[in-house]
């Protein structure tokens, strides 16, 4: 196995417009996303349903009209969901330069330099129970509207995000940055990169653990602590996500071909896993998608 450097694996928007909006539901980006990290902040706002997310090994259960703030570079993924018809959530991803382009300005030095140093953590569950949380949720509802056409509403989006940071600073709603898994995080990111890039191939957990110079048992325990899933379960989720993606890109592909390309050798096993993850059989999913 070749050596992999654990750099961040996603960037969002563009260099001159470092903002992206992802509406997750059964038929857009699906209800799950693989474990990843990036040098932007992310806010997840649940429109309906109940979802679980892991962020650097911490489990958050987010319900309707609640939100989750996620730090830069934090490893995050979906874990579980209780989603009926119409359930879903939105992800707002943005970089520091989108908020404050001029790093020489007074605003940057006075307010944003502390965030750029990554010495404090913003990761938190926004429930709406506190007054400042209600302010944040109102801004997220506006972001939901503005993000239907991000570049046309760029200034409004920036103002809404700055309003959220103003609330966080005013209320001192942040903590000293914890580092519970400093060395483990780097090893873990290396393993995730490999799995995310090679999920279609057979994977031996023992060989992956050996490449990181740790035991198989320790690797499985670390993975479960960080993700709430075993490596095998996570790999299965990746394959289901790829199957959903193929149904978007190539809706005329036979289910058997989708299963094979996604890394499943047994089509019946694929169908069972797919229905457990999405609530629909592969055939039902394709039909519903085509009817959208």
N, C-alpha and C positions, 0 to 999 in steps of 0.2 A: 504494500500500500504506500503510495507516495505521500510525502509530507505536505500538509496543508496549513497555510497560515490563517489564523482565525480572525480575519478582518470582517467588518460588517458586510452583510450580504445583500442589502437592499438600499437603494436610494430612491427618493420620491420627488415628483415634480421635475424641475430642471434647475440648472445653475442660477438662472435669472428669475425663476419662479419656483422657489423651494417649498411648495405646498401641494398636497394631494388629498383627495377625498375618495373613500372607498365605501359604498353602501353595500353591506353584507345581508343577503337573504338567500332563500333557497335557489334562486335562479340568476343572481348576479355574480358575486364573488363566492357564493356558497356561504354556509354558516361557520365554516372552519378555516383557519389559516395555519400554516406550518410555523414552527418556531423560528424566529428571526430576531435581528437587532439592527439598529441603524443610528446614525448620529443626529437624527431629528427626534423631537418629542412627539408623542402620540396621545390623542384623547379618543376614547371609545365611548360612544353614547348609545345606550340601548333604547330603541324605539318601542319594542314590545318583546315579551318573552323573558327568559331567565338564562343567563349565560355564565360560564365559569372560565376564568383566564388565569394562567400562571404567569407571574412576572418575577424573574430571578428567584424562582423557588417558592414564591408566596402565592397562595390561592386567594382569588377574589371572586365572589359571587355577585354579579351585577344584574339588577332587575329593571323592569320597565321604568323609563324616565330617570335612570341613574347613569353615572358615568365613571370612567376609570382614567386617571392620569398616569402616564407611563414615562419614565425617565429616558433620556438618551442612552443608548448602548445597552439598555436592559433587555435580556432575553425574554420574549413573551410569545404566548401561543394560546389558542383556545383549548379548553379541556373537555367541556361538556355543555349541553344546552337542553333546555326545555322549551321547545319552540312549536307553537301552533301556526295556523295559517296567518300570514301577515307579520310574523315575528321577524326581527332582524335588528341590526345595529349598524352604526356608522363609525368609520375611523377617519379622524382628521390628523394628518401627519404634516409637520412643518419644522423648518430649520430656524436657527437663531438669526440668520441673515434675512429671513422673511420678516421677522419681527422688528429687527433693528439693524438695517444694512450698514450703518456707519459705526465701526468699532472704535473710532476716535471721539465719538460724541459724548456729551455729558450724560445723556440718557443711558447710553451703553455702560459707561463707567460707573454710574450711580446705581443702576438697577440690574443690568443684565450680565455684568462681568462675573458675578457670583454664580450664576447659572452656567456660564461658559466654563468655569473651573471644575464643574461637576463635583463640588464639595458638599452640595446639598441635594436632597432628594425631593422630587415633587410627586413621586408615585403615591397615589391614594385613591380611596373609594369615595366618590362624591354622591351622597345619598339624598341630599336636599333637606336633611334634618336641621342643619344650621343655616343661618341667614346668608352667610357668604356662599354657601354651597348652592342656595337657590339662585343667587346672582350668576354663578357660573353656569348653571343649567339653562337659564334664560339665554345666555350668550350662545350656548351650544345649539339651542333651538333656532337661533338666528343663523348660525353657521350652516345648519342643515339646509336652510332656504337659500343662502348665498351660494352654497357649493354646487347647486344645480348648474351654475355657469360661473366657475371659479375666476376666470380671467376678466370677465365682465364685471365681477363684483370684488375684484382684488382688494380695493381699499376698504370696503366694508368688512371683508374677511380679516384683514390685518387689524382693523379697529376692534373687532370682536375678540380676537386672540389677545391683543394688548389689554383689553378690559379684563380678561380672565387673569392675566399676569398681574395686573394692578390689584385685583382682589386678593390674589395669593400673597403678594408682597405686603399689602395693607394689613392683612390678617396674620401675617407670618405663618402661613399655612404650608410649611415645609419643615424638613428635619435634616439633621446632619446625615451625610450620605453613609449608609451602612455598606460594609464590604464583607458579607458573610461567606462568600465563596471566591476569593481573589484568584488563587491558583486553579481551583476547580473550574471556575468560569472559563478560563482560557482552554483548558482541556475539553470542557464541555462544548464550547463553540467549535473547536476543531472537529469533534465527533459529529455535531449537527451539520456542519458544512459537508462532511463526507456523505452523511445519510441523505441530505437534501439533494446532492448531486448524483447519487448512485442508487436511489430507491428502487429503480426498475430491475436492478440486478439482485441475485441472491446475496444475502449479507450474513456473515458469521460474526456474531457479537463478540466472541472470544478473540478473533483476530483484530477487530476494531479496538477492543480494550488493550490488547497487547501493543498495538501501535502507539498508544498513549502512555505506555509503561505503567499501567494499573491493572489490577486483577479484574476478571470478569464480574465477580460478585460485587466488588466495589463500584464498578462502572454502572451496573444495573441499579444499585442503591442510589448512586449519585443522580442517575437519569430520572429515577422515580421521584427523588426529592425535588428536583428542579422542574419536572414536567407533570407530575401526577400520573405518568404513564410509564410502562416498561418500554424499552427500545423496540420490541416487537410490535406493541400497540401503536407506537408513534409511526413506525414504518408503514403499518397498515393504513393509518390516516393519510400519510403522504400519497400512497397509491390511490386511495379513494379520491383525493383532491385532484390528482392528475387525470383520473377517469372523468370527473366532472368537467375539467378544463377541456378535455378532448371532445366531450359532448357539445361544448360551445363551438369549438374550432371546426369540428368535422361531424355535424349531426347525422350524416348518412352512414357513418361507420357502423358495422355490425357490433353488437355487444361483445361477442367473442373476441373480436379484434381489439376493442377498447380494453378488455380485461387483460389480454396478453401484453399490450403495449404498456399498461400501467404496472405490470410486474406480477400479475396473478396467473398461476398455471392452471387453476381449476375454476371454470366459469361458475359453477354452482356455489363454490365458496365465495367468489367475488360478489355474486348476487346477494348472498346472505349478509356479507360485510357492508355492501352498499346500502341495503335497506335499513340495517341497524344504524348507519351513520346519517342517512338522509330521510328515513321514513318512507321511502319509495323504492320500488325495484328499478333497476337500470332502464328497463323499457318504459315504465311509467314516468320516470324522470325525463327521458327524452321527449315523450309525447307532451308532457306538461310544459316543457321548455319551448317546444315548437308552437304551442298554443298561446304563448305569452305575446 
